[in-house]
């Protein structure tokens, strides 16, 4: 069942819509229907392609945890002081305030 609705479009699109309708000898509504269908197929195709790319990367055995560990190790190799601070934050039983006062030059001593 067809229903009528009002849609605001600019003059350029209105002219294209009329031109396509007259060239194809169909109503403007049919032109819009075909355009929306084509756009929908395009979007669904892109989504399917994206999903397949994600699945391929998962099949490739990408281990994010391992990548992050390797990146952390590289940073720590370049900056041993940062490694020391991060290790203390991860393992230390003290509070962050105690850590800052005892380990950083905070001027609060």
N, C-alpha and C positions, 0 to 999 in steps of 0.2 A: 504494500500500500504506500503510495507516494504522499508525502506531506510537504507543505510549503513553508519556507522559512526565509528570513531576511539575513543576509550576510553582508557586512561592509567590506568592500574591496576597492582598491585604487583604480584609477582610470586605465592605467596600462594593462592590468589584468583583465578588466572588463572588456577592453578591445580585443585582447587575445582570446578570451572566452567566446565572444561573438564570432570572431574570425574562424576559430576552430569549429564551432557549431555549424557555421554556414558551409565551410569546406567539406565537412563530413556529413552534412545534411542530417544532423541529429540535434536534439535540444541541448541547451546550455547545461541543464541538469545532468544529462548523459555524459557530457564532456567532463563535468566535475566528478561524476561517479567513476569514469574511466581513469581520470587523473589521480583520484584518491586511491583507487585500486592499485595502480602502478606504483604509487608512492608507498603504499602499505607493503607490497611485495618487495620493494627495494629495502625498506627498513627491516623487514623480517629476514631477508637474505643477509643483510649486514649483521644483524644480531646472531644469526646462526653461524656466520663466519667467525664472529668474535668468540662465541662459545667454543667452536672447534679449535681456535687458536689457544684458548685457555686450557682446553683438554689436552692439546698437544704439549703445552708447556708442563702440564702435570705428568704426562706420560714420559717426558724427557727426564723425569726424576730430579727436578729442581728442588733442592733442599734449602729452604729459606733459612732455617735455623743454622745450618752449616755455613751458609754464606755470611750471615750476621756474625758468627763466631770468628770466621776468618777476617772479616773487616775489623772487628774489635781488636783482634791480635795485631793487625797491621798498624792500627792507630796506637796501640800500646807500645809497639816496637819503636814508633817514631817519637812517642812522648811518654817516657817511663814515669814521670811525675803524675800524669793523668791516670796511668794504670794503678799506681799506688793509692791515689785518692779514691778511685772507683772500687778497688778491692776493699779498702777500709769501709766504704759506705755499704758495700754488699755484705761484708762479713762481720763488721763490728757490732758489739752489743750496745754501744753507747748511742745516745740520741744525736740527731743532726746538729743541734745547738752545741753539745759538748764537743763534737768532732770539729766544728768550725772554730771554736775557741782554742782548742789544743793544737790544731794542725794548720790553720791558715793564719796568715798575718792579718788579723781583723782589727787590731788596735783595741781589743776588749780585754786584754790580759790584765 
